[in-house]
Amino acid sequence: MFPLCLICQPNPARATQTETFVRLHWLRSSEASQCPGQAEVQRLVQMRLGRDPFAANAPRTIDASIDVKGGLWHVELSVRDTEGPVEGRRVFDVRADSCTQVVEAVSLAVALAIDPNASFTIDPAVPGLSVPSQTNTNPSTQSDTNVPASASKPEAPVHYRYAQIFVPIETPHAPSTPVDLSLRGIAAAGLLPKIAPGFAVAGSVGYQNSHAVLGISYFAESSLNQRYAFGLTTLDLGYLHDIVRSNSMAVSLSAEVHVGAMHSVVTQLESKHPGDRFFGAASLGPRLVWRAWAPLFIEGGVSAWMPFAKPVFWTTDENSPVFQSKLPSGVGYLGAGWETN
């Protein structure tokens, strides 16, 4: 049996004759112009089925095309509604000396698509079938569809089923939009005196490799000395782009803007301007996500913060600033979160 049998996966349910009329659309390339025409392909299918399954008004069309390069025959088969989308497709290559062998394999595939119980052998003496003469068509990439139909051609029914020798074409779905939320432990160097610890809540919503980020960061009060301490709270808004992404991990580049308030605590002196001061900064840095226990993930990252609105703290008895954030500053974080698609 010819290699096309390897692609045949027929449905075990037997289709009735009233459900199995099709139109055949046979296309030969200029290199494959020596192949038999559509009338011969239809005749071979009829001899396998023992009847004529072709009707001009059939609601399904089987498209079959053939091409050859260097002795390798390339065949494409597809099934579709009348002027509708493709519902299934098979593509295969066969190495053979002549096109006749390949067309026999094509006829088997078409016959099985019409009736999964079609014969694997050809019966040249099928009763009630007239053998059409082969039509010599122009050897080009034009279709051989317009083959004269028999006067006794049966009308095709409305309903139709075909054997599943074709790979179904699935309706494309919109890409998923991953959403994640994480809780982070953070630490800053340069924004506040010493190493300032804190925590953050961050969430992102993405499309493919791009993500919008929104979060809140809180840095606990960090002491400059026995008289002064400073704290910081920011709202974080940014963009995250995946440089490398797989099912288990992702390496991304994050760019964010942080706006909020820095406050001071003075224990022994009087502040010249007490209360919260506006703070603003931009940051850039890498982020690493590990999804070994998806949808739970672990993340870590570092970023360089560039304050563009940094408050200056003074006291009434000193002429120089007590404190202001350094340029640049660094923030690192480690956290865990949950991701949904």
N, C-alpha and C positions, 0 to 999 in steps of 0.2 A: 504494500500500500504506500502511496506517495507521502512525502513528509507533511503535507497539509493536514493529515489526520491528527497530528500532534496538537493542532490548535482547536480541534473540534471538541466542545464540551456540551453536548446536546442536553436539553431538558428532557427528563424521562417521560413527562406527560405527552401523550400523542395528540397532535393538533388535527382537527377535522378538516376535510377539504373545503368546507364553507368558510374557513377562517384563514386560508393560506394562499391568497392571491397577491402577487407583487408585480411591480414593474422593474425591469432590469435595465440598468444603464451601464453599458460596456464601453470602456475607453482604452484605446491602444496608442502608445507613443509612436513617433516616427521610427524609432529604433526597433519597436516590436510590431511593425506593420505586417510582418509575415504571419502573425498569429491569426487564428480563426476569427471570423467576425461574430457579431452578436447572435445571428441566426444559429450558428453552430453551437455556441455556448448554451443557448436556450434549448436546442435539441438534446444536448447531453444532459441537461437538468431534467427535461421531460422523460428521458429514458431511465433516469434514476428514480423518479417519482411515480412513473406509470400513468401520468396524466399531464395536462397542460396547466401550469400554475400561473401563467402570465396574463394580466388583464390591463388594458390601457387606463382604466379608471381606478386602479388599486390604490388604497390609501397609504401604502408603504412603497418605498423605492430602495432597491439594493444597488448601490454604486460599486462597480468593480473596475479597477484600472490596472494596467500592466506596463512595465518598462523593463529594459534589459541593458546591462553594461558588463562587458567582459565575461559573458556566459552566466551571469548571475541575474536571475529574473526577480524583479521586485513587484509585489502584488499588494494592493490596498483594497480592502473591502469595508463598506460602511452601510448602515441602514438608517433611513430617515423618513419622517412624514413627508407628505407631498409639500414641497417648497418649505419644509420646516427644518428644525435643527437636527443635527446628527445625534442619534440615540445610542449607537454602538459602532465600534471600529475594530478591525483586525489588520495588521500589517505584518507581512512575512517575506522572506527571501528564499528562493529555491534555485539550486544549481542544477541545470539540466541541459542536454544537448539540443533539444527542440522545444518549441513553444507548445506543441501538441500535448506533451506530458503535463506541462504546467496548467493548461486550460482544463484538462481532465480533473486536476486537483481543485481548480477554481469552481468547476461545476459541482463537485462534491460539497464544497463549502456552501455554495448557494443553495443546493438541494437540502442540506441539513439545516440551513437557516429557515427554510420554508417548512420543512417537516423533519423533526429530529429522528424519525424512524425511516428516513430515506435509505435506499439501498446503497451499499458501498461499491456495488458492481453495476455495470451498464448493461441493460438488456436491449439489444438492437431490434427485438421483435415485440415491442410494446403494442398491444392492440389499440386501435382507435386513434393513433397518432400519425399525422402526416409529417414526413421529414422535409423540412424546408430546405431549399437550395441555399448554399452559402453565398452571401452577397459580397462581392468585391468592392470594398469602400476605398475611398481615397486614403493612401497610407500616410496619414498625418495624425496630429493630436486632436482630430475631430471625433465627436461621439458617433457610435453606431446605433443610437437609440431608435431611430425611425425605421424600424423593421415592420413591414406590413403585417397587420394582425389578421388572423383567420376570421372568416365570416361567421363561424360558429363559436367565436370566443365568448366564454361565459362572462356575465357581469360580476364584478367583484363585490363582495359583501361590505358592509360598513365596518364590522369588527375584524381584527387581525391580531394574530400572535406570531412571533418568530422564535426559532430555537436560539438558545443563548450561546452561540459560538462567537459572538462579538463581545468585546469588553464594553460594559455600559459606560456611557458618557454622563458623568454626574453634573448636576447643576452647580455652577460655581457659587461658592459661599463668600460672603464678605470676610476679609481678614479679621481675626479675633482682636479685641482691644484689651490687652492685659492691664489690670489694675492691681497695685500693691500698696500695702501700708506697713510701716516698720517703726519700731521703737529703738532709739539709738542712745548709747552712752557716748558722750563727746568730751573733748578736752581742747582748750585753746592756749596758744602761746603767743603773746604779744598783744592780743586784744585787751586783756586785763593783766593786772600784776601777777607775776609768777605763772604757774600752770593752773589754769582755771577749769575745773571739771563742770560737767552739766549733763543735760539730757535733751533729746530732741524727738519729735514725732514727725515723720515724713511720709508722704504719699505721692504716687505718680500714676498717671494714666497714659497709655502709649498706643501708637499706631506703627506697626512694623518695628523699625529700629529707633523711632523717635518717641520721646516721653516728655510730658509736661510735669513739673515737680512743684509741690506745695508743702510747706512744713512750718514748724515753730521750733525755735532753739532757745534754751534757757541755760545761761551760765551762772553758777552760784557766785555769791560775793567772794571776792579774792582780796586778801589783805595786802596793802602796800607796806604798811608798818603798823605800829600800835595805834596810830591816829586815823588812818584812812583804809577804807575797803571799797571795792567797786564791783558791780554786777551788771549783767547785760541780758536783754531779752529781744529776740528778733523774729520777724515774720520772713520766711524764706520762699522765694519764687524763682523758678529756673527752668532750664532745658537740659535733658539728658539724652545722649546719643550712644547707642550700642556700637562699639567698634568690632567686638567679637561676641557672638551669641550662639549658644547651643542649648540643648535640653537641660544640661547640668550646670552651666555656668554662663556668665556674661561679664565682659570688660567694657566699661563705658566711660565717657568723658562728660563731666557735669559742669555747667555754667549757671550760676545763681546770683540773684540780687537779694541782699538782706537789709531790711529796714526795721528799726525798733527804737529802744530807749536804753541808754546806759545811765545808771544811777550810782550815787556815792553815799557812803555811810561815814560820817565824821564823828569820832567819839570824844575828842578832847578840844577841838577848835570849832569855830563857827564857819560854815561854808559861805562863800561870797554870793553864790547863786544856788541855793539848795533845790533839790527835786530832780526829776528825770530830765535828761538831755537827749535830743534827737541823734540817732546813730544811723549811718548808712554805709554799706560796703558791697563790693562785688567779689565773687570767688570763682576759682577754676581749679579742677583737680580730677583725678581718676577715681572710679568706684568699681569694686569687685563684688559680684554676687555669686553665691554657691547654692545650687538647688538640689542637693543630694537627697533631700527629704521633701520634695515638692508635694503640695504647694507651699510648705514652709521653706524659707530661705534665710541664709546668713549673709550679711553684707559688711563691707569695710571700705574705708576710703580716707583720703587726705585731700585738703584743698588749701590754696593760698588765698587769703582774704586781703583785699585792697580797700581799706576804708576811704570813702570819698566825702563822708560827713562825720568827722570824729570830734566829739566834744573835748574841750579843754577845761580842766578843773583847777580852780584857784582858791586860795584862802585869803582872808583880809590882812594877814600879817606877813605875807610873802609876795615877792615881786615876780617870781618865776612859777610856771605851772607845776602843780603837784603831780598830775598824771594826764597822759593822753595816749591813745593806742598807737602801736608801732606800725610802720608801713614798710614791707607787708607783714601780715601775721599769718599764723598757721593754725588749722583746725583739723583734727583727726577724729574718726568715729568708728565704732563697731556696734552692730545691731542685728536684730532678727525681725523677720516680718512674715506676712502671708500674701500670696499672690493668687489672683483669680483671673481666668480668661473669659 
